Amino acid sequence: MFDTILRNGTVVDPLDGVRPADLALRDGKIAAIMEPGAPAEAHDVLDVSGKHLFPGVIEPHTHIGFLNPFQADVTTETASAAIGGVTTVFSFHRHYQSAEPKPYDDFPELVETINAGAYVDVAIHLGMLTEVQASQIEKYIEWGVSSFKFYMAYRGEDGKTVGMINEIDDGVMFDAFSVLGKYPHAVACVHCENTEIIGRRARQVKAAGRADLAAWNAARPSFAEAEHVRRAGYFAEIAGCNLYYVHIGAAKSVEEAILQKARYDRITIETCPHYLTLTEDSELGPVAKVNPPVRAQADLDRIWQALLDGDIETVGTDHCAMPRTKKAGDIWKASPGFPGMATMLPVMLHEGYHRRGMGLQHIARALSYNAAKSFNLLPHKGALQVGFDADIAVVDLELEKRVNPALLLSSSDFSLQEGQVLKGWPVSTFLRGKVVARDGAILGRPGDGRYLAR
């Protein structure tokens, strides 16, 4: 006897491809993948005819607790994740707005907050801002944190623009890479931007009187990102650690990252939906301000090609909840960042599958399996395989909906896709066999999600 059987759907598995199948769930796991109509009994039998069953999306890149208290964000933003088919959220955690970033001795309290307030599962990347924090990496690994973010940007004056003190220089970062190299499952995540170049360029562009979205691209040029991609890749190769390039959105940067991967195969490249949908000419203006910036059309085209070719392996939104008021003023005054989790899967289905012919299996790999592989979640998350967690996004590929921020459940009151009609939406989300969202409404409760040690 199974707990639940999803009948008459089409399974989209990153490993075994796309095929009609009945999916049987028991004790929060996928218990069987059966031929359609195979005899079996369950407490609940759900007819999902015409729907595609994807592994729950694994969102590798968010900033929960950036502008809002972590306790509030972990509830609202995981609710937003759930209605978007996202079942695992990674958040880059650091002590924001702190004059003296301290060690993460309060991490056990963070875990308690997640377990009490999250609608979906949450894992943590720790941001390394001080030498003391970097010196305690092995302690954090004991707590189940195996990925650490290093900001090659946000040093000095650039850090003050986002209220962050970053004391990590290249020497400290390389020593930390060397420590991570001792742990086969550990990962260094790197934000690549050359602080010295972007600081100087920003002053020059601002002095010229420019204040549009393209000015932000000019102030933080793509070659300054690509240069640090090269540097981080070389450091990782020498140190022998796994490297994960976050939010790559420029042609120069992805080409440099591909070169680094050819030299050293323990590298993963991530991009974001905004680099696949927006350029510096966007009418959104300061609303689309982000670091690194959205670039030119040629960059967008190159990023798509790298994703379709498999050179870019993961997609993360860089989700950061904030009110629209934070985007007020010109490009120099607006805050960088925006929400994105609830629309991540629809954007990829609309832009990738429907518009560019990206295969459904490929989308499942980019949105689920590859992140699970990169961040030590296999064999529990990331695929629809027997024994894996029953984390499932039930998708209607033909469903068209107009994006309304008020219905996305985030504390943010805006969306980059606001007003757009997207084709392909999740209609139900299962977390370990339990329906936590259906038709845009939350059915789960805070505490359904868990902290994931890995």
PyMOL commands that set and color helices and strands:
alter all, ss='L'
color gray80, all
select helices_A, chain A and resi 70-83+107-117+131-135+137-142+157-160+170-180+195-207+213-219+222-239+251-263+273-277+285-288+297-309+324-327+341-356+360-374+405-407
alter helices_A, ss='H'
color red, helices_A
select strands_A, chain A and resi 2-13+17-26+29-34+42-47+52-55+57-62+86-93+121-128+147-151+187-191+242-245+267-271+314-315+392-402+421-431+434-438+441-442
alter strands_A, ss='S'
color yellow, strands_A
deselect
rebuild
show_as cartoon
